[in-house]
Structures are given as C-alpha cells and as structure tokens.
Amino acid sequence: MSGKQNGLETVVHSRTPLMESDNLRKSDRDLIMTTGGDKSGRTGDKILKVLKSNLLIILMIIAVILGLGLGIGLRDIWSPYETRKIFYLRFPGDLLMNMLKMLILPLIVSSLITAMGSLDTNASGRMGLRTVVYYMTTTFAAVILGIILVVTIQPGNKGEKNITKAGAPKEAEPLDALFDLIRNCFPDNLIESTFQKQETTVGKRTVIIKGSSTSNVNQTLVTLASNITSNLTATNATDDGTSIVVETMKVTKASGMNILGIVVFSLFLGGVLSRMGADGAPLVKFFECLHVATMKLVTLVIWYSPVGIVFLIASKLVEMEDLGTMFEQLAYYMVTVLSGLFIHALIVLPIIYVIFTRKNPFTFMAGMIKAILTAWGTASSSATLPLTMRCLEENNGVDPRVTMFVTPIGATINMDGTALYEAVASIFIAQYIGQDLGVGEVIVVSLTATAAAIGAAGVPQAGLVTMTIVLTAVGLPIDEITLILSVDWFLDRFRTAVNVLGDAFGAGIVEHMSRNDISKALDSELEVPKEQRNGFHPPETDRQDKLDTRM
C-alpha cells in the first residue's frame, strides 16, 4: 500500500516542474494529465462513445416519437379525407420507399452470389456442407414457425378489417399457383424478370359447335369438351350450331419483379463460381465489390430513414379513422413476433443442439450471454462477430479453427430472427389490408423470406430493406410497411440476438459433427480464406474493412 502511495506521490510531485517547463510539448502535458487520472474526462469520453455507437437507434426512437406527435397533432386539424394534404405530407417518406425499392435488385444479386461464391466447398469439405445445411435448415424452420404463429394468432385481423385497400381475389386454383411458383423460379428472360413475372390467367370463351340444331350437335365434340373442362355449359342453340362456354388458361406477364427467378439464378451462379475456383475468382471479386458498394448505399438510406419515418408515421396516423384498432393490431403483431423469436431461441435451437450433440444447450447459451447482450444492444450481428468468436472459444471450448470458418459464414447467411420477422410482417400486412394469401403465395413468402434473410446485412435496420423483397414477391403494397416502422427498432434488437445465438449453436453443432475431421486432417483439409482470418488479427485489416462497410 505504501509503495502505491509513494508511486502516486512521485507522479503528483513530478507534474509541477514539468508543467512549468516552457519546452514541454502540449501532447506531453495532455498525456501526463491523463496519467494523473482525470476520471471526469474519461467518463465524458465513455458517454460520448456510447452515444456515437447508438446514434442511429437514438435517431430512430426520436423519429418515432416525432412522427407520433406530428400525426396526432395534425389529426385535430386535418380530416382523414384530405387526400392532397396527406399526399404532400408523405412525400419525404415516399422518397425513402423509392430508395428501398431501388436497392432490391443489386442487393439480392450481389449478396447471394457473393455468399455462395465465397464458399470454398473443395477446401472446407464436409464441414462447409454441414455449416450451410444447418444454417439453411434453421432459417427455413424459423420462417415456418413465424407463418404458423401469424396464421394462428392473426394479428392483422383484430378489429375491423380494412378491406378498402385489398386487391381483387385471383381466380386461380392452388395447383395453378404452385405451377406459377415453379415457373417463376426459371424465367425465360432474366432481364424481363426484373420488372415482370409470369402468372396463370383463367378465363372463359364461347365455342360454337356447328350443327342445324341441338339434336344435330356432334356428341363426340361435346363429350370431348366436357372431359377437358368441368366448366363447360351449353348456352343456346341456333341455326349455326350450339354455343358452349369453355375455360381458358394461359400464362401471361404480370407487372412486378420476379424475385424468385432472380434468387434462383443468383444462387446457381454463385454455386457454379464457387466450383470454378480460381477461374471464377475474378467474377466473384466483381460481385463482392458490388456488394460492398451496395451496402454503402444501404448505409446512406438507413441514415436517411429517420427523416422518412417521421412523415410516414405522421401521414399514416392522419389517414387512419380508428387509431385504437391500429394500435391493438400492432400490439398483437409484436406479441406474435416476440413469441416466435423466444420459441425459436429457447425451444427449437436447443432441441436441434441436443439432437446432434447430446449436451446441455442452456449451459452453452450461458457461455454466450455476453455476445447475446451485445447483439441486443448494438442490433448488429457483424459488430458482435469478434465477441461471438471469443465466447465460443473461451467459454464453450469450441475449436478456434471451427469458429474462424463457421461464424463469418453465419454472420452472412444465417438470419433466423430476420427470416421469422419478415414472414410474420408480410402476412400481417396482408391481413391488415384484407388481402387473402393463397397456398402458393404463402409458399412464396416462406421461400423469399429465407432467401432475403440470406441477403440481409448484419447492420441495424437491415431487415427493413430486405422486407421490401418479400412484399414485392407476393404483390403486397410496400407503402404498408409504414405500419410496422414504429416498432421495428425495438424488434430489431431481439431478432439480432436470435441471429447471433443461431450462429453460436451452429458452431457448436458443426464442431461436434466434425470432431473426427478436426483431429485427423483439419489442418491440411481446411484452409480458412485469408479475408476471413484477417478480421481477427490486427496487423491485417482486409476483413475488418469489409465489416466496417457493413457497420
């Protein structure tokens, strides 16, 4: 104790002559002052750092509050039927929606091709296959869970249904919708699929069967027509013959982006480039650069989003006739999403972990608590990645070679929470506007939500961008995303925590299943890409630069 006091006295007494020296540089004086223990300065720096790191979420909360205040205030002045005023009020929000739509195509193509093309299947062998299969399976399971919950709870149907905005129901059989789904996966024109998709159109036409009267009608033709369609009806008999109405079916082009076709093409192209190895590396590098550039644009849009959110929420509140019903539906929506996230995190993922490892999943989760809390606080899985790896290695004893290979892939393609949220949100919006989704459209939601989650960046509010992909795929109005903007900032933190937990369980499962490969030949078989290693070694910053672009 005396030694520490003497040392402290030495530092304190030595400050006076040094501070009085005319030759002392300002930087030295600042350093000595810091050494002296300026706690107030350090506290201020910490507060400033926290505010800076959470500036976006603070702005989002402020935007929600301002939007609610502005909307409620204008309701006392404007009528919900003053369309022109509401239209002008929504203009900054319309700009946000347009920018989100603009980013759909480059985001899908660049992210999926980069994710698939960067998987060196020859180098990683069975470990890479296990990693991808696990992430795809859990993401799709999260989507199915979300669909089951939202269809069961039906948060959008609480209160009176807003049927005024619902589109006309489509006259198509479930089998037709399934065929349309498969047909759109393989578009005949890739460029055309960026703004058109194929769909089956059912109609009727009148066919006149020649004959002088009904008794002279060729019964063979009538029987043949009856076998072709069950909707055949004889309408009338004339001197020229008998007219019948038959069902017609043809594939037509409908307005709207063919998301499924673009997703399937991108996945196949990325897989082929991965198999090509060095020959496909230049094209993979091109799409990687495109992805980085797109993410920079996404970052700009996300920083503009608080401005757009203010006016989107305000305009939505002004045009709503019954605010109580809307808030009730939002409350049920939040309960649905949070229920799905907790079920997936506390039941589904632990069960999968137990099945493959026969270990206690909650002990594993306890070791990840720091990473989970950091993910909840930052709402960014990319920012949490280094801490995720540290918790896996130090607390749960996962082999570092496995974490360096598995977790970067998980931060890119494994977004269980985001996928569940997008499935729930899209069907909730359909319920709210009174548009019934058929079996085929629900299948489209499940597939596109899974694919969109793969392309979701690990940055705050990225789910807001990919949400537009799912809505576009099923023909729902993107403008209705305003309904969930007021609570998205809160739900984003929970789904990010679920994303990180899914990455962690994946690393534990893959290590357990690959333990023989690790003990025998991992050093020679598994070559972790240099760009993935560098993010976790300070002297090399290539990977860190890429993470910074996502943050």
Protein Blocks (a to p, Z undefined) as FASTA:
>chain_A
ZZmmmmmmmmmmmmmmmmmpmkbcfklmmmmmmmnopaklmmmmmmmmmmmmmmmmmmmm
mmmmmmmmmmmmmmmmmcfklmmlmmmmmmmmmmmmmmmmmmmmmmmmmmmmmmmmmmcf
klnmmmlmmmmmmmmmmmmmmmmmmmmmmmmnommlgcjddfklpccdddddfklmmmmm
mmmmmcfblklmmmpccdddddddddddedfbfklpcfklmmmmmmmpmkbccfbdcfkb
ccdddddddddddedddfklmmmmmmmmmmmmmmnommlmmmmmmmmmmmmmmmmmmmmm
mmmmmmmmmmmmmmmmmmpmblmlmmmmmmmmmmmmmmmmmmmmmmmmmmmmmmmnopaf
klmmmmmmmmmmmmmmnopaklmmmmmmmmmmmmnopafklmmmmmmmmmmmmcfklmmm
mmmmmmmmmmmnopacdfklmmmmmmmmmmmmmmpccbehklmmmmmmmmmmnopafklm
mmmmmmmmmmmmmmmmmmmmmmmmmmmmmmmmmmmmmmmmmmmmpccdfklmmmmgfklc
klmmmmmmmZZ
